[in-house]
Amino acid sequence: MRKRFFRAATVSIIAGLLIAFLFAVPLMQQVYTDEIRERLTAVLALTGEMETPDEALPETIARLSSRLAEEEAPVRLTVLDGQGRVLADSAADAGEMENHADRPEIRAAVMSGAGEDVRWSTTTGGRQMYMARRIAGEDGVVRIYRASVSLGGTNQVQGTLWLCGGVGIFMGLVAALISAHYAAGRVVEPLQSLTGAARAMAEGDTPVKVEGAPDEMGELAGAFNTMSDRLAAARAELEQTNDRLAGILQGMDDGVLAVDAGGRILLMTHRARELLGDCPATVRRLGECGAHYLAVGEILDRVMREGGPVRETLALAPEERVVQVYAARVSGDPEGGALAVLSDVTRLRKLEQMRSDFVANVTHELKTPLTSIRGYIELLKSGERDPETARSFYEIIEIEAERLQKLTDDLLQLSEIENRGSEPDVPLASLAETVERVAESLRPEAEARGIRLHIFVPPELGVRAHPRRLYQLMKNLMENGVKYNREGGALNVSAATERGTLVIRVHDTGIGIPPEHQDRIFERFYRVDKGRSRELGGTGLGLSIVKHIVGLYGGDVGVASEVGVGTTFTVRFPMP
C-alpha cells in the first residue's frame, strides 16, 4: 500500500510540476478567495456578537473597520435591518445608500440565515466579495451584518501566472488524468466504500460488510467487518433483552408506571392504563391524563422528595375500584426518577368485606335461635309449668333447633359447592322427575294455602348435573315461590330450549321483590323482609345456594319481579 501510494504521489508531483502554471491561476485565486471568505466569516462572527443600539452603530462599525485596516484586512462593514435598510456602513453614508433588500447576499441571508455574492461595487469601484449573516438579538430585533473585501489582488496574481503557464497545459492535463485515475482506483474507492459502510452502520444497518485487497486497506476492511459483526450481535442482544423485559412488564397482572425527575412519563404498561383509565400515548405528563393519574403522580413526587418507598391505597371513583400503589425511586437513575407498581385489590377488599359480613351474619343467625332456646329452657327450669305451657315451650325449642339444623345444613351445602369448584363427568339428570319430586314435597303446604302448582316441563329435557344438586336448586326456587306467594295464588314451573340453551322459569304470583333489592338477593344472608323470612323459616342462604349450583354447571340465574304482581326466576344451562 505504501509503495503504491508513493508511486502515485511521485506521478502526481511530476504532473503537478508540468501543469503548475495552468492550475496555479485558479488555485491561487481560489486560495485567495477562500482566505477572504474565512476573514469575512470571522468578521461577521465578531460583528454578530455586538449588542449595539441603532444610533451607535455607525461609530462602532467605523471603529471596527479601522482596526481591521490596521491588521491589513481592509474589510467594509454594513449593518442592515430585516427589510434591507442600511443602518450603518464603514465606507459610505448610510443615509445616502439605497435599500439593499434586492442584493443576492441579503436575500439569501433573510431566507436561510447566510448569503454570499461576488460583483462589481459602484461605491468602491471594484469587484467585491460580499458575505451576509442574519442574527436575531435577545430582544427579538433582526439585523443583517454584511462584510465585503475587494478582489483586486486576485486579478494581479492571475495576470502574472497566465504569462508563464501555457507551455505545459497539454502534458499536464494528460498526466493529471492518468494520476487521478490511478489514485481513485487504488485509494479513493476503498475509502469511499468504507465511508459508505460506516454511514450505513451509523444509520442502524447492521451488519455491514466491505471487501478489501490483501494489504493494509484489506486489514482495515477486516477490522471494520469484525466491528460490524460485534455491533450487530450487541444490538440483537439488547433488542432481545428489551423485548423480554417489555413482555414481562406487559404480561404482569400489576400495572407499572415510571416517570423522570421532571414528571415526564418514561414507561406505562397496558395494565396501568386499564387500572387508571385511558391516557393518549402522545401525553407525556401524568397530570394531563386525568385525576387518577394525578393522584399517582403526587405519590411519585413525594417519593422523589423524601427518598423512601411509599405504599398507599387509592379508591378510584366512579369505578369503585381500589388500587394499591407501591412507589419507590429508580435505583441507579442519575435523574432521580420514580417507579410505581399498581395492584388491583378491589376483589380482595370485597372478599374481606364479604368474609367479615359472613362471620357477622352467621354469628347473628346462630345466636338468635340459641338465645331463644336458652330462654325457654330457663323458663322451664324456673318452676313448674302447666302441661299446655310446657308443651308450647318445647315446640318453640324444637322449631328453633330445626332452624339451627337447617342453617347448619345450608352452610355445609354452600361450603361444599364452593370448595368443589366444578363437577366433571356428571350424569344427565331428568328435569321433569326432579321438578315433580319437589312439587310433591310442597303440595301439602300449597294446598293448605290454596296455591295452584302448574308444571310445564317436557319429559325429554335433562340437565348435566348431579341429581341431588338439581333437586336442591329446584327445591329452593319452588319453595320460595310457595312461601312468598299470596293466598289462592299460583306457581308455574316451565322449561324449554332457546337458541341452544336450556331455560327454566319459576314464576309465582306473590308479593314481589322491590327493585332496590333485586341485585342483592343472591348474597348470603340477604333478606328483603327479615322478619317475614325468619317467620317462614328461611335462613337467607337459599338463593345463594341456587346461584352457586347454577355456576357449578356453567349456567346463570336472573330475576324479574314486580311488587304485588309476582316474581320470575330464570335459570339457563348449556345444552347437554
Protein Blocks (a to p, Z undefined) as FASTA:
>chain_A
ZZmmmmmmmmmmmmmmmmmmmmmmmmmmmmmmmmmmmmmmmmmmmmmmpccdfklmmmmm
mmmmmmmmmnopacddddddfkopafbdfkbcfklpccfklpmklmmmmmnopacddddd
fklopacdddddddddfkopacdddddddfklmmmmmmmmmmmmmmmmmmmmmmmmmmmm
mmmmmmmmmmmmmmmmmmmmmnopacdddddddbfklmmmmmmmmmmmmmmmmmmmmmmm
mmmmmmmmmmpmbdcddddfkopafbdcfklmmmnopadfkbcbfklnojklmmmmmmmm
mmmmnopacdddddddfklpacdddddddehianopacdddddfklmmmmmmmmmmmmmm
mmmmmmmmmmmmmmmmmmmmnoccdfklmmmmmmmmmmmmmmmmmmmmmmmmmmmmmmno
paehiacddfklmmmmmmmmmmmmmmmnopacdddddfkbccdddfklmmmmmmmmmmmm
mmmpcehiacddddddeehiacdddddfbebpafklmmmmmpghiafblmlmmmnopahl
mmmmmmmmmmmnopacdddddehkbccdddddddZZ
